[in-house]
Amino acid sequence: MEYKVKDLGLAETGAMKIEWAESRMPVLMYLLEKYEKQRPFEGQRIAGCLHVTKETAVLVKTLARCGAQVAWSGCNPLSTQDDIAAALARDGIPIFAWHGMSVDEFYWAIERTIDMKPSLTLDDGADLINTLHQKHPKMAREVIAGTEETTTGVHRLRAMAKAGALLYPVVAVNDAETKWDFDNIYGTGQSSIDGILRSTSILFAGKNFVVAGYGHCGKGTAIRAQGMGAHVIVTEVRPLQALKAVLDGFSVMTMDEAVEIGDIFITATGMKDVIVKHHFERMKDGAVVCNTGHYDCELNLKDLKEITENVREVRPNNEEYSLKNGRKIFVLAKGRLVNLAGAEGHPSEVMDMSFANQFLSLVRCAREGRSLSVDVHDVPFEQDEELALLKLKTMKIEIDSLSAEQEHYRDDYLAGT
Ligand SMILES: NC(=O)c1ccc[n+]([C@@H]2O[C@H](COP(=O)([O-])OP(=O)(O)OC[C@H]3O[C@@H](n4cnc5c(N)ncnc54)[C@H](O)[C@@H]3O)[C@@H](O)[C@H]2O)c1
């Protein structure tokens, strides 16, 4: 089978969106121009498992134009944009993704990308790598190297490496500064608010907005909600992160306390069971609850169903749970990433940096993968610096540089007052 998408007739709409994204991803377009003639991926078979958005399509097309044979699946059952998948299928990419796929179909789609016997992999959440390791270990041993896009995936891969279970080297693209400190903060911040707004059209000003987790995604979401006039409350488990939230001007309390006063809740932790039955039971009537972490286990919806009399969809991506205690709770995007299931994911400008990192990391994997140890590797500091400079250039922003004298001063440990 060459592809499986919802409706090939959507391809033209998807192609227009991809063109729009391309116009806002100048760093990746610069890399395409630089590498297209070199064809660094000639002979490589790249299997990818990553949200099918217009920005991902730009990356897929860039990899293909640089010589790769590419096969793709989405990394979340609700995040595929069907018009984008159709456009990629029409362009001859073997893509297996549609919005609303079941969990079985999700893993079936990953298997179809594995059919090509990949030499390189690109993951967002480590489901592809995990499937290769669990179901096709012989094939996994032949993979040269892979990359991982998100925090949860990197956590899992580091755990696999520690347990000696990892079978090929992986580059932790998520941990590059030009990814983690931009995509997760500004991308997730803006797009999660976008997802909440599209699903509710709720007023933020004056609302109590509860953010669980003050890491990268949580911080981004908190600062954007504050900018819209919400009173932001943070819950955390790490003292350092909680302290940062306090000094950034947010209220910090336990979830037990926050549930009594919150109007909107968002989880951004990568942890399961952040909001459970005893929390739902005490929420205010009309509370809106959603998640922006990678998996849908942060809100325990099984618990919520146990105390619910009736569920109905009141708007796209917005389900009203009528509780036995008479209150109503509104759950967005079935507890899956609200920014991707309820909106279009991160803006192209920020994905430009993430995917430029993906691209350069895959070039590194293709060229040096065989000499990398079987472990989780960081993106080199020089790549981060190069991409930050390139991004600034595309924004027409110049910065100062140190003179030779200043560099000498920096390293002169004898210099005093
Ligand atoms: N929605 C998106 O598009 C998107 C984008 C990037 C990352 N992610 C995902 O979002 C999640 C968070 O990523 P990140 O980069 O912010 O990670 P991070 O490690 O920077 O932050 C997570 C924070 O959550 C806190 N935390 C853990 N368990 C908690 C709990 N029970 N209650 C309160 N706080 C808790 C941790 O202490 C940490 O500070 C991951 O699953 C990641 O894969 C989603």
PDBQT file of the ligand as one rigid body, heavy atoms in Angstrom, charges set to zero:
ROOT
HETATM    1  N1  LIG A 501       1.860  20.364  23.098  1.00  0.00    +0.000 N 
HETATM    2  C1  LIG A 501       2.977  20.344  22.404  1.00  0.00    +0.000 C 
HETATM    3  O1  LIG A 501       3.029  20.676  21.229  1.00  0.00    +0.000 OA
HETATM    4  C2  LIG A 501       4.241  19.960  23.092  1.00  0.00    +0.000 A 
HETATM    5  C3  LIG A 501       5.452  20.524  22.677  1.00  0.00    +0.000 A 
HETATM    6  C4  LIG A 501       6.612  20.162  23.346  1.00  0.00    +0.000 A 
HETATM    7  C5  LIG A 501       6.556  19.238  24.376  1.00  0.00    +0.000 A 
HETATM    8  N2  LIG A 501       5.361  18.682  24.721  1.00  0.00    +0.000 N 
HETATM    9  C6  LIG A 501       5.225  17.715  25.815  1.00  0.00    +0.000 C 
HETATM   10  O2  LIG A 501       4.848  18.458  26.982  1.00  0.00    +0.000 OA
HETATM   11  C7  LIG A 501       5.308  17.794  28.162  1.00  0.00    +0.000 C 
HETATM   12  C8  LIG A 501       6.170  18.747  28.975  1.00  0.00    +0.000 C 
HETATM   13  O3  LIG A 501       7.324  19.092  28.238  1.00  0.00    +0.000 OA
HETATM   14  P1  LIG A 501       8.386  20.181  28.798  1.00  0.00    +0.000 P 
HETATM   15  O4  LIG A 501       9.400  20.345  27.743  1.00  0.00    +0.000 OA
HETATM   16  O5  LIG A 501       7.678  21.348  29.352  1.00  0.00    +0.000 OA
HETATM   17  O6  LIG A 501       9.010  19.310  30.009  1.00  0.00    +0.000 OA
HETATM   18  P2  LIG A 501       9.805  19.883  31.288  1.00  0.00    +0.000 P 
HETATM   19  O7  LIG A 501      10.558  18.731  31.820  1.00  0.00    +0.000 OA
HETATM   20  O8  LIG A 501      10.530  21.124  30.915  1.00  0.00    +0.000 OA
HETATM   21  O9  LIG A 501       8.625  20.295  32.297  1.00  0.00    +0.000 OA
HETATM   22  C9  LIG A 501       7.740  19.410  32.914  1.00  0.00    +0.000 C 
HETATM   23  C10 LIG A 501       7.450  19.966  34.316  1.00  0.00    +0.000 C 
HETATM   24  O10 LIG A 501       6.347  19.257  34.873  1.00  0.00    +0.000 OA
HETATM   25  C11 LIG A 501       6.611  19.079  36.268  1.00  0.00    +0.000 C 
HETATM   26  N3  LIG A 501       5.782  17.987  36.770  1.00  0.00    +0.000 N 
HETATM   27  C12 LIG A 501       5.960  16.645  36.646  1.00  0.00    +0.000 A 
HETATM   28  N4  LIG A 501       4.962  15.978  37.250  1.00  0.00    +0.000 NA
HETATM   29  C13 LIG A 501       4.120  16.915  37.781  1.00  0.00    +0.000 A 
HETATM   30  C14 LIG A 501       2.913  16.842  38.512  1.00  0.00    +0.000 A 
HETATM   31  N5  LIG A 501       2.358  15.672  38.813  1.00  0.00    +0.000 N 
HETATM   32  N6  LIG A 501       2.328  18.011  38.893  1.00  0.00    +0.000 NA
HETATM   33  C15 LIG A 501       2.884  19.204  38.581  1.00  0.00    +0.000 A 
HETATM   34  N7  LIG A 501       4.031  19.329  37.880  1.00  0.00    +0.000 NA
HETATM   35  C16 LIG A 501       4.646  18.191  37.484  1.00  0.00    +0.000 A 
HETATM   36  C17 LIG A 501       8.110  18.812  36.328  1.00  0.00    +0.000 C 
HETATM   37  O11 LIG A 501       8.629  19.061  37.616  1.00  0.00    +0.000 OA
HETATM   38  C18 LIG A 501       8.632  19.794  35.273  1.00  0.00    +0.000 C 
HETATM   39  O12 LIG A 501       8.977  21.040  35.846  1.00  0.00    +0.000 OA
HETATM   40  C19 LIG A 501       6.044  16.558  27.639  1.00  0.00    +0.000 C 
HETATM   41  O13 LIG A 501       5.160  15.478  27.598  1.00  0.00    +0.000 OA
HETATM   42  C20 LIG A 501       6.447  16.967  26.239  1.00  0.00    +0.000 C 
HETATM   43  O14 LIG A 501       6.727  15.844  25.430  1.00  0.00    +0.000 OA
HETATM   44  C21 LIG A 501       4.203  19.038  24.119  1.00  0.00    +0.000 A 
ENDROOT
TORSDOF 0
